[in-house]
Amino acid sequence: MASNQDVDLKGQLTEEARLKAKEKEKEDLKQNLTREKRPQLPAEQSRVYREALNVLNESGVNYAVGAAFARYVYTSIWRQTKDLDIFVKPADLRAALDALRQGGFETEVKDRSWLAKAWKDGSFLDLIFGTGHGQVPIDDGSFEGSHQEKVLGVPVNLIPIEEMIASAAYVAGRNRFDGPEIAHLIHSVKGELDWKRILNRMDNNRELLLWHLVLFDFLYPGHPDYLPQKLMVRLFNEARKRWKTPDHDPKAFRGTLLDPFSYTVDVEDWGYEDRRVSEPLVDKQGNML
């Protein structure tokens, strides 16, 4: 928030304040550059995260760490993070929240269809138990094949790389696009992935997987060997077949699965369908419905 000294008599930002804001924006961008480097977090933030992970370990709740820390383990890429992403099944959310509260954290269910938060001393955890679009559930299958690593010195299970790809595929909006993350995950393991698992997790939206694979081919033309080429041909053929027998509903639409904001006009003004499934999975206390 601008101070009184940063505002002139007309209520506008002074030139000095504008320059400061631009410098801060540049610095924030610099901090968020995608580079290969070791995790760097403020000591207080690291301490709170360690406490949270130890609390969850002691509670016996089945969980997995994702996002920034999982990305770093899989790709060696680190970007500054403002929160720690914890994946839990809806049935385990209440136990996780209770354990964190007993450990001195404050908690709140922010969105009953997918997100709860916990915080302490200004550091935050996101407890993710679903997705805003409802296409990739957090269930037993989400944790199959997870392997143990140490995050900030604490042993944890990481969300499997295939689950990261299936979930990130839907993050393709105006303000955030996870295509680069998917490409880097594929690149980091040279395409050695359980593609059948990813395909099954994406279910009826498999064209979305094809889109990201074509993007990888564009980004890395020297690495076609990292791509599941037979699967891509199969998906192309499925698309060609669908073109000949299109959806009979002229208002069929999947844009809001990727970005509900950019495609608001399609749904609210042009009458296209909204395929998001956003029914509550838990109550306000975190009990599964």
HELIX and SHEET records of a PDB file:
HELIX    1   1 ASN A    4  ASP A    6  5                                   3    
HELIX    2   2 GLU A   15  GLN A   31  1                                  17    
HELIX    3   3 ALA A   43  SER A   59  1                                  17    
HELIX    4   4 ALA A   67  THR A   75  1                                   9    
HELIX    5   5 PRO A   90  GLN A  102  1                                  13    
HELIX    6   6 ASP A  140  PHE A  143  5                                   4    
HELIX    7   7 ILE A  161  ALA A  168  1                                   8    
HELIX    8   8 GLY A  179  SER A  188  1                                  10    
HELIX    9   9 TRP A  195  MET A  202  1                                   8    
HELIX   10  10 ASP A  203  ASN A  205  5                                   3    
HELIX   11  11 ARG A  206  LEU A  219  1                                  14    
HELIX   12  12 PRO A  224  TYR A  226  5                                   3    
HELIX   13  13 GLN A  229  LYS A  244  1                                  16    
HELIX   14  14 GLY A  255  LEU A  257  5                                   3    
HELIX   15  15 THR A  264  THR A  264  1                                   1    
HELIX   16  16 VAL A  265  ASP A  269  3                                   5    
SHEET    1   A 2 ARG A  35  GLU A  36  0                                        
SHEET    2   A 2 ILE A  77  TRP A  78 -1                                        
SHEET    1   B 5 TYR A  63  VAL A  65  0                                        
SHEET    2   B 5 ASP A  83  VAL A  88 -1                                        
SHEET    3   B 5 SER A 123  ILE A 128  1                                        
SHEET    4   B 5 LEU A 115  LYS A 120 -1                                        
SHEET    5   B 5 GLU A 106  ASP A 111 -1                                        
SHEET    1   C 2 GLN A 148  VAL A 151  0                                        
SHEET    2   C 2 VAL A 154  ASN A 157 -1                                        
END                                                                             
